[in-house]
Every structure is written in structure tokens, then in C-alpha cells.
Amino acid sequence: MTTARKSLNAFCILALGILLSTAPLALGSDYEGVKVTPLKKTTTTTSGQKVTYPKTDAPEVTAVLVEIPVGGETGWHMHPVPVYAYVLSGALTVEMEKGERYPFREGDALIEVVNQAHNGRNTGKVPVKLVVFYTGVEGGPITVKVAHQ
């Protein structure tokens, strides 16, 4: 494993810990001047689905920056693995197959649905920027495009 990959993995683990915490982490109290702000703690996804983790001996975390232009959308897709995101800028509305819509804006943390078709649309006036973490299986898919009916 390359040094860059090890660093990315360490960053992802740290970021997920911060993202999912509601109490100050030991990390914050271990270093002078470090502030930990809880963003989200939940046992369910955006749609109310119970959070689950892949059962595997080959876990893999993928961290990406997603940018959606004004009026743009992700296209209908689903994730076979847990996905966590943080909105850096913009306004995003996630639509589910049955028409439910969930709005997110700058500063929101979201826990994406697993194996449920959805589409993200930029409904704001600036590009949407998301930091997204996929907790999957090494070599496995993290996003699958689907047809919307």
C-alpha cells in the first residue's frame, strides 16, 4: 500500500469519526486548540432505513469530492454500500423512487440510503460540493446507475 493511500485511509477514518460523533472525541481533548463539532449521529439513513455495514474481510473506504453544477443532477442510482456525505456548498434535493424529497444545504451531513434508487439535484444558485465517503468492499461497486420508472 502506498504512503498516499495509507494517508487517505487514515484521513477517511478520522473524518468518519468526526462526522458521526455527537460528543467531543478524545482526539479533540488531546490537543490544545482542537475543536470537535458534532454534525450527525443516527442509526438510520435519510429515508429511515436502519444503518448496516458490509460483512467482509476486505473493507475499503473511498473518499471523493462530488461537484454538481447549478441545475445538474446525479442521475438515478443506488449504493450497495453505506455512504456518508457532507455538503460543503450549495443546495441539494435528493428524490426517492416513490417521490419523497429530502433537502440538504451547506453544512448538512447526510447518511445515504442503501440499495434504494435515488437522484440528487442541485436546486440552488451555486454549484453543490459534497465530500462523500463510501464504506464498501475492496474491488466492489459503490454506485450503480439505475433506470427511473
C-alpha positions in Angstrom: 0.0 0.0 0.0 1.4 3.4 -1.0 2.1 6.1 1.6 -0.6 8.3 -0.1 -3.2 5.6 0.1 -2.3 5.0 3.8 -2.7 8.7 4.5 -6.0 8.8 2.7 -7.3 5.8 4.7 -6.2 7.4 7.9 -7.9 10.7 6.9 -11.1 8.9 6.0 -11.3 7.1 9.3 -10.7 10.3 11.2 -13.3 12.2 9.1 -15.9 9.5 9.6 -15.3 9.5 13.3 -15.8 13.3 13.5 -18.8 13.2 11.1 -20.6 10.6 13.2 -19.8 11.8 16.7 -22.2 13.7 18.9 -19.8 14.0 21.9 -16.3 15.5 21.9 -13.8 12.9 20.8 -10.8 12.1 22.8 -8.9 13.5 19.9 -10.3 16.9 20.5 -9.4 16.9 24.2 -5.9 15.5 23.5 -4.7 18.6 21.6 -4.7 22.2 22.7 -6.9 24.4 20.4 -8.7 21.5 18.7 -12.5 21.9 18.5 -14.8 19.0 17.6 -18.3 20.0 16.4 -20.8 17.2 16.2 -22.5 17.1 12.8 -24.7 14.0 12.9 -25.4 10.8 14.9 -28.0 8.4 13.8 -29.0 4.8 13.5 -30.9 5.3 10.3 -30.4 6.6 6.7 -32.1 9.7 5.3 -35.2 7.6 4.5 -35.4 5.9 7.9 -33.7 2.7 6.8 -31.6 1.0 9.6 -27.8 1.6 9.1 -25.9 -1.6 8.3 -22.3 -2.3 7.5 -20.8 -4.7 4.9 -19.7 -8.0 6.3 -16.3 -8.6 4.7 -12.7 -9.4 5.3 -11.7 -6.8 2.6 -13.1 -3.5 3.6 -12.4 -0.4 1.5 -13.1 3.2 2.1 -13.4 5.6 -0.8 -13.4 9.4 -0.3 -14.4 11.7 -3.2 -15.4 15.3 -3.8 -18.6 15.5 -5.8 -19.5 18.7 -7.7 -22.9 19.2 -9.3 -23.5 22.3 -11.4 -26.5 24.6 -11.0 -29.5 22.7 -12.3 -27.5 19.5 -12.6 -28.3 16.1 -11.2 -26.6 12.8 -10.4 -28.9 10.7 -12.4 -30.8 7.8 -10.9 -28.6 5.4 -9.0 -28.2 3.3 -5.8 -25.4 2.4 -3.5 -24.9 -1.3 -2.4 -22.8 0.0 0.5 -23.1 2.6 3.2 -22.4 6.2 2.1 -21.9 9.3 4.2 -21.7 12.9 2.8 -21.1 16.4 4.0 -22.4 19.4 1.9 -19.6 22.0 1.5 -21.7 24.3 -0.6 -25.0 24.7 -2.4 -28.5 23.2 -2.1 -29.2 19.6 -2.9 -32.5 17.8 -3.1 -32.5 14.0 -3.1 -35.5 12.4 -4.6 -36.5 8.8 -3.9 -38.3 6.3 -6.2 -41.7 6.9 -4.6 -41.4 10.7 -4.9 -40.2 11.6 -1.4 -37.8 14.5 -1.4 -35.1 15.4 1.1 -33.4 18.8 1.0 -29.8 19.4 2.1 -27.8 22.6 2.2 -24.3 23.8 3.1 -23.3 22.4 6.5 -25.6 19.4 6.4 -24.3 15.8 7.0 -26.3 13.1 5.3 -26.5 9.3 5.6 -27.4 8.0 2.2 -29.8 5.1 1.6 -28.5 1.7 0.7 -30.0 -0.3 -2.3 -32.7 2.3 -2.9 -32.9 4.2 -6.1 -32.5 8.0 -5.8 -31.4 11.1 -7.7 -29.6 14.2 -6.4 -30.4 17.5 -8.0 -28.8 20.9 -7.4 -31.7 23.1 -6.6 -29.6 26.1 -5.6 -27.9 29.0 -7.2 -24.3 27.8 -6.8 -22.6 24.5 -7.6 -23.1 21.8 -5.0 -19.9 20.4 -3.5 -20.1 17.3 -1.4 -17.4 15.3 0.4 -18.5 11.7 0.2 -17.3 8.6 2.0 -18.2 5.1 0.7 -17.6 2.2 3.1 -17.5 -0.7 0.8 -15.7 -3.9 -0.1 -12.4 -3.9 -1.9 -12.9 -4.1 -5.6 -16.7 -3.9 -5.3 -19.1 -1.3 -6.7 -20.0 1.8 -4.7 -22.6 3.3 -7.1 -24.9 1.5 -9.6 -26.8 3.5 -12.2 -30.5 2.5 -12.5 -33.4 3.4 -14.8 -36.1 5.5 -13.2 -39.6 4.3 -13.8 
